[in-house]
């Protein structure tokens, strides 16, 4: 595929700057770009982009001069994202139910659906239009899946769960496994039946090898627009608000309620039965042990306001020197006490 800079500018609603003649046949990062590529740059990478081999660069519209052909846009990252889809068309998937797929009774399959080899679809399942089910997926009884959803290989969806439209579940993800519920009696752990389900709303993407546990009763809910990285775990009866982000290795304990537009850095975790307000941000490895008010930025363990955590970390770096100083003072005091005797 080849496009002129003028065509690309129209696609991303941008303004041309410099030579408009280069023809672009691909898109990549600054380091890998060659003359037929377009890339993007924002501060502090503009100078590096100006010196790279790319044929053109997408830059912020606040930049009025640039050393090579450019397209000025309000949001270079968003424009780059749009062009990735243009220059990397999706793979062609054969829309059929493969002969080796196992389809249960009373299954309703929409139009233009792909169910690939060795997938298993149990009884009373509903699959919406344009959905793609890759090999070795298991979909349990009474599951409902919306339109334009993608289930990558080895995804498992337990019975009774609901998956919305335009959802992406990456390989190895498990939706609806039993929540971690036990009652200990006389030193023995007795299982509490987990009779609820999981609801994944529209436009959610869940990374590889993630798990969303079924509710004890009611539903574990991941609201629309939320995105997770790989190896993220949501325990039973968790409710995650709209448009949240979870980096890898986060764990959210049972019955936690998370507001909308909340961001978790990697390797974080929560205690159970907490409430986290809207628009919160948590740094990597944050351990949340209490309720968090809206619009908070917390870090550390236990979680505390990010500025307090930074001050504490700075102070901790001084501790070795303080210990040396105390040791020196103790030695001087001991010597002075000897002289007084």
Secondary structure, DSSP 8 states (H G I E B T S, - for coil): --EEHHHHHHHTT-EEES----EE-EE--TTT--TTEEEE--TTSHHHHHHSS-SEEEEETT----SS-EEEES-HHHHHHHHHHHHS-------SB-TT-EE-TT-EE-TT-EE-TT-EE-TT-EE-TT-EE-TT-EE-TT-EE-TT-EE-TT-EE-TT-EE-TT-EE-TT-EEEE----EEEETTEEEE-----EEEE-TT-EE-TT-EEE--SSSEEEE-TT-EE-SS-EE-TT-EE-TT-EE-TT-EE-TT-EE-SS-EE-TT-EE-SS-EE-TT-EE-TT-EE-S-B-TT-EEETTTTEEHHHHHHHHHHHHTHHHHHHHHHHHHHHHHHHHHHH-
